[in-house]
């Protein structure tokens, strides 16, 4: 069906120039592996495509550089390179270092990496904070990981040539390695013996070519679970690159039967995934992984339960060393509600304990880690909204973050959704009183909708609207007095769990469509000033900002309000405008694959608007044919002409039967079957209206 294999289409340099904030990195790594290869470029250069110097390369948890005979240290090994001399793939990275006339190629295993190097006379291995010993022709480096954690790593390195375990300038120097050589390393967070075991299992006796071929095979299997026909070769590159980036996190720290957990600083038996940007990833990245690799997604849910058991709190933004105080919401509730709705088995009883504690005992303040609930939270519990300060009023709550502020409207909206998710799990467990409580709280969004103003608006603790509130520019930097990085135009639609209820507030489903049109056509009042205040709101189309996660679901709302052809129109325009095979081909921060996962779903013509519900909104795909590998076999979407630009669905058949719904269930999708879409260049306003 395709001219190249899926992995061969991937271009890791897409998005390596940031539109405003963070660019992507051209990473070679196995899916979910924390061991990655990418060029460490000159300090301060965030746009990888524009960099012209390479400082070093990752060697598991440390750094390595290759140099000619004249280089005295790592600083002298820094080399210029030409981007045209780079070959970047998910499974390998190669570059020509022109100052030293050295060729470097690298690839990875799950816990290790290997480099093949030509023309280098010296190897420099950064060794600050490590203890180095030599044994049986290999180096063993022990390193403390993290300033406030006892977590350690042990790295086994097989190097050619003469090794001097010298700590001069924090560097181990290897001389005379040969005209062409390979250097390999494996890492463990469990023990030195485990590092040696991993090296023997993953790298012993293998060449760079062998490791790269094995890595490529893993990517072909995973990316090959989505096969496409039709559409341009350029967009296939864009698509498969997005799909590849959707499977970076969570990281799998399992080490052949055991793992070290930074949540209780103990070695355990079993498997363990951690490191997750959950505010970003719950929306589409986790649902995509659930669909295409349900076996791994179960392990991730199990790992969230383990993190709760080991630390006493269900994490919101987990890292290697424990939860991080980042962003807003307790969106682990979303993961478990979605897993429950889509048939993933895990310990929902233990998960619910963690969710319930988060929802009833821990403060909802943004960027605050595991602090007790306070007067602001009690206002949410009792009055149904997170309260705001008056404009100009000084903060008095000691746990509030000085810069991130209260974000009171975003907190109310996203916790109302989390409460809805908790309600679904409570219902499954037969906790009827909890279900009723959480369902009542899931309606809290209604308490902050100002019908007269037509926007979500802040209230003080007494329940009075804040005077002088500006829905477009209010809230200071990033709108943080009220919102998380976007303004009221975006967060007006942050009610994906109860769109009918939102429609009632706005005056009906037709009025929701009108408000969506206003969102896409209301211009920013001077983009320079607007983006200075809202730098995360890139990819602007009117007030709609494709470049940030709170916008992901919005174009699909037309499906719920009687105008699915407008979803088809908006989505095709968004994708063609903002997602391209280019260093500028991602219109906002990818946030470890979150943005890419939106495209990986949307280009297929399906999207999980509300994780926790077993349905996908339908729109026109970007390809003529899509074949998905699902538990029931294959599900095929046929849409002849879509790849050539036809954007409207004229009619549909599901498994041979006429289909007039703008939605598809998870059960339909995963059972296998066929959805045939008849495409047109003009909208059919009668299709997709059945409920």
Secondary structure, DSSP 8 states (H G I E B T S, - for coil): --SS-HHHH--TTTT-S-SSS------B--TT-S--B-EEESTT---GGG--EEEEEEETTEEEEEE-TT--SHHHH-EE--GGGEEE-SS-EEEEETTTTEEEEEEE-SSEEEEEEES-SEEEEE-TTEEEEEETTEEEEEEE-STT---EEEEEEE--SEEE---GGGEEEEE---SEEEEEEEEESS-HHHHHHHHHHHTTT--HHHHHHHHHHHHHHHHTTEEEESS-HHHHHHHHHHHHHTTS-SEE---SSEEEETTTTEEEES--EE---HHHHTTTHHHHHHHH-HHHHHHHHHHHHHHHHHHSS--SSEETTEE---SS--THHHHHHHHHHTT----HHHHHHHHHHHHHHB---TT--S-B--HHHHHHHHHSS-----TT-----TTS-TTT---HHHHHHHHHHHHHHHHHHHHHTT-HHHHHHHHHHTTGGGGGEETTTTEE--B-TTS-B-TT--TTTTTSGGGTTTSSSS-HHHHTT--TT-HHHHHHHHTSHHHHHHHHHHHHH---S-HHHHHHH-TT--SEETTEETTSGGGTTGGGHHHHTT-HHHHHHHHHHHHHHH--SSTT-SSS--TTTHHHHHHHHHTTTEE-SSTTSSEEEE---SSSEEEEEETTEEEEEE-TTGGGT--EEEEEEETTEE--BSEEEHHHHHT-EEEEEEEESS--TTTTBB-
